[in-house]
Amino acid sequence: MRTALVIGAGLIGTSAALALAGRGVTVHLTDHDPDRARTAASLGAGSAGPPPGRVDLAIVAVPPAHTATVLAEAMSAGIARGYADVASVKGGPRRELEDLDTDLRCYIGTHPMAGKESSGPLAATADLFEGRPWVLTPVPDTDTEVLNLVLELVALCRAVPVVMDAAAHDRAVALVSHTPQLVSSMVAARLEAADETVVRLCGQGIRDVTRIAASDPRMWTEILSANPGPVADVLTGLAADLAETVESLHALRSADEAKRHGGAAGITDVLRRGNAGRARVPGKHGEAPAAYETVAVLISDRPGELARIFADAGHAGVNIEDIRIEHATGQQAGLVQLMVKPTAAAALSIALGERGWSIRR
């Protein structure tokens, strides 16, 4: 691939453009808001404006509700050898293109499984897709040349191609992406009217659960409007679990010992199933989840402190597999949780203690 046109200079489109431009592809950027295209271009994502001639690949990065229309217009104009979109739903745009009697041999629906709670070109990064799954939904009559172009796109973005049926993809993202967004938002909504003294008690758990609730409501309304059925199916199952959990909690308040026992069993069951589901989530580099041990270190909120603790861990010969930071309310300090292999935890604790760090047991 030598040339590409990215239509839609948001987070995903600009990130793809940055990755392609950084690897020598000549990228052109267009957007319904010319300022967004110019902003993306100023970041090094390519040049703002339509290409002077036909490009190798056109990448449509617009909301799902507009994906089919933009694709059909681009394909009618013949601006590229191949066409792909990056919308987070796949069945709807394909059906709309079929209704528009569009030749789909030069098109592949795709969805990079990457994103942020922030949006727009300024949130984009060239490494957004590195190591992440990138779903492709070709059909038997997809042109081989187009498939190769899209596979090259995925490779240049350093993502991992995953081939799926469009309907299966939409059911999958309903479970692993769209429903979590709604649940996160619903939990965060409980905080809107909460007393300030309650909110000040928020710890890392509530931060983890509500992180993606900061996402753009307009964007997510468009996404959910394009995949309502599968999301509703997942929420129906979740609602059944929620109803049973509420019933179990009420049972725990009963004076009847048998009811309390049944309530405890119900709570234990949902927590156990949660353990089992969480254990299936891929771990580092997409590998099977690994069990890490946590070394908790008190750290002050001063420039260079994180870099110093990483350097001290490196001097101890210990690789930090993951990290979490829990900030202390009202204090310029926090607790850094360093996740390491169990065999390295003791050595890291000793080494950091010797270098003056306060280890919390």
Secondary structure, DSSP 8 states (H G I E B T S, - for coil): --EEEEE--SHHHHHHHHHHHHTT-EEEEE-SSHHHHHHHHHTTS-EES--SS-EEEEEE-S-HHHHHHHHHHHHHHT-EEEEEE--S--HHHHHHHHHTT--GGGEEEEEES---SS-SGGG--TTTTTT-EEEEE--TTS-HHHHHHHHHHHHHTT-EEEE--HHHHHHHHIIIIIHHHHHHHHHHHTTTTS-HHHHTT--HHHHHHHGGGGS-HHHHHHHHHTSHHHHHHHHHHHHHHHHHHHHHHHHTT-S-HHHHHHHHHHHHHHHHHHHHHHTTS--GGG------EEEEEEEES-TTHHHHHHHHHHHTT----EEEEEE-TTSSEEEEEEEE-HHHHHHHHHHHHHTT-EEE-
